[in-house]
Amino acid sequence: MYPVWNQSGHESESKINGTEIALTLASVLCSTAGQVAFKSASVRVFPGAFLFWCGGAAFMLASMLIVVMVLRTVPLSALVPFAALAYVTVPLASMLIFKEVTGKRFWLGTLCIIIGVIFTLI
């Protein structure tokens, strides 16, 4: 639930619908893919590095465009918790793809982020 002002200027409560949630999650995944592509391009210089850089830029642009589209119907304050999910998805992708190591503090922080996002949705 988040506050929405109707045409008469009165505040009412509204929920984010399924399409808005799906688009917002797609934005987070695009951002994650973009950051992974940038990391891939920066790990070492190789002939395809520029393509990874361009792919990263394309994913980040797609993420931004999706957010702009969703902001037409959803207040910014309702989208901010979803952006926090990138603090979860990027390290997870780094662990899977680049074999980066995370500790117990990371997982505790990740759990706090996930709980916080869930609280904003209920």
Phi, psi and omega in degrees: 000136176217156182286139176226138178259126180279181185297335179274001177088007180267143180279139174221169180260145178216159177247153174284130181277171184301321179295318180295321177294315180299317179295320180295318177295323176298322178297317178297317180293322176296318178298317178298313179299321179297316180293323177294319178296319177298317179297317179300319180290334185263347184299314177204160179276125177212162187305327182268006184301320181297324178294322176295320178298315179296321177297319177299316179297320179295317178296318180295321177296317178299318178301314181296316181295322177296316179299316179299319179296316181291326181296347176293332184238349184236135177296148179304321181298335178279338181271336184304315179301326179294322178300329179296338179297337176296334176291348177259311187291323181294310177297324178297316178297322178296322178294315183289318188270316185256002180059034176288149184257137176236156182252187181296324179298321178301312182294326176294316177296320178298317178299318178298318179297313181298316178297319179298318178296317178299317179300325181288339183270342183263000000 
